[in-house]
Amino acid sequence: MADMIPFIDLAAQRARIRERLDANVAKVMESGAYVLGPEVRELEERLAAFSDAPHALACANGTDALALPLMAWGLKPTDAVFVPSFTFASTAEVVPWLGANPVFVDIDPDTYCMDPAKLEAAIAAIKAEGRLNPVAVIAVDLFGQPADYRAISRIARAHGLKLIADSAQGFGCTLDGKHPIEWADVATISFYPAKPLGCYGDGGAMLVRDEALLKTLKSLHVHGMGVDRYEYDRIGMNSRLDTLQAAILLAKMDVFADEIEARNAAADRYAEGFGDLVKVPAVIEGGVSVWAQYTIEVDDREGFRKALAERGVPTAVYYPKPLHTHAPYARYPHGPDGLGVTEAAAERVVSLPMDGYLDGERQTRVIEAVRAALS
Ligand SMILES: *Cc1c(COP(=O)(O)O)cnc(C)c1O
């Protein structure tokens, strides 16, 4: 068997920015400001500026970034939050954390993001049933592309629902030249190492429109702290971003826009390389993806993955089982037409190597392996 190429080449990025990374890390270690040091504030400013967000607040991970606004809004046990099932666990998990109910909504078969028509139908069904009270929607920028915020935000507004953009995989993506926070109350980011903007551990952030909400989130992420440090206004949690991770992310922010361009160029080369043999991923009209994953669909997934592995090309499956099929989530409701598109996609999707350093011989190897497996 051939040597495996990396699925995500974090070493290539490290080699490019090694000096800045090492200098930033050394500075924090010398400073001693390991928690809420100045780098955290600086990163928040950079994140807000990058995405035209009024405010940004860093936190411990992308899951807490979803939970904190839901805490701020005071979710109740009879509340419903509309989420896709074709996503990472976090998107739905945070809702029962707070005692409320996720309602699963089916996806668009081309973009894999929440289908606005299915959202509309799910809201209508929940309202007609009258048992649960719709309060929020969490749309996911799956695989790095923006959800259909033009339609989803219109529906959310019409029904008086809050909107979170789960941009854990999608920070940096745009729709009509604008970032998801343009339409959402909160957009969330994960800095898990494999995400497009990853740190060297766990990290997350929230982009926020409303200043009053920002204040509540700031308090919640440090134990519900009031004006004085040991005075508590509410029940909170501990969800700060380490200063060291902020310092690492500041170095990575310097090359992030460039990496997004490189990811798009790599996606174009994939489409040219095997678009005649397989349906290549579709991006929503007016959208720019950050390509957290490059995902295609094949009939014989196990055979395809085996053939690529034999040529040293790793693959991954996101997600082999939709959330609603896992036991802890099976009791929650879904939209009236079921989740057929989600279930069909989960059987067929497979993701190929992708990062901001994918070109030359490494990408050629992937393209040749895909062509050999499919022809
Ligand atoms: C990774 C991810 C998260 C959670 O991020 P963590 O930083 O790992 O907590 C949430 N939602 C989606 C869609 C993700 O891919």
The ligand as an SDF file (V2000), in Angstrom:
LIG
                    3D

 15 15  0  0  0  0  0  0  0  0999 V2000
  -17.1730   21.2390   15.0450 C   0  0  0  0  0  0  0  0  0  0  0  0
  -18.5920   21.6530   15.0670 C   0  0  0  0  0  0  0  0  0  0  0  0
  -19.2030   22.1870   16.2250 C   0  0  0  0  0  0  0  0  0  0  0  0
  -18.5590   22.1810   17.5770 C   0  0  0  0  0  0  0  0  0  0  0  0
  -17.3430   22.7160   17.7180 O   0  0  0  0  0  0  0  0  0  0  0  0
  -16.3650   22.2790   18.9330 P   0  0  0  0  0  0  0  0  0  0  0  0
  -15.3790   23.4010   18.9250 O   0  0  0  0  0  0  0  0  0  0  0  0
  -15.7840   20.9650   18.5680 O   0  0  0  0  0  0  0  0  0  0  0  0
  -17.1690   22.2510   20.1790 O   0  0  0  0  0  0  0  0  0  0  0  0
  -20.5000   22.6290   16.1390 C   0  0  0  0  0  0  0  0  0  0  0  0
  -21.1890   22.5610   14.9980 N   0  0  0  0  0  0  0  0  0  0  0  0
  -20.6580   22.0420   13.8690 C   0  0  0  0  0  0  0  0  0  0  0  0
  -21.4790   22.0120   12.6250 C   0  0  0  0  0  0  0  0  0  0  0  0
  -19.3470   21.5650   13.8650 C   0  0  0  0  0  0  0  0  0  0  0  0
  -18.8340   21.0400   12.7500 O   0  0  0  0  0  0  0  0  0  0  0  0
  1  2  1  0
  2  3  1  0
  2 14  2  0
  3  4  1  0
  3 10  2  0
  4  5  1  0
  5  6  1  0
  6  7  2  0
  6  8  1  0
  6  9  1  0
 10 11  1  0
 11 12  2  0
 12 13  1  0
 12 14  1  0
 14 15  1  0
M  END
$$$$
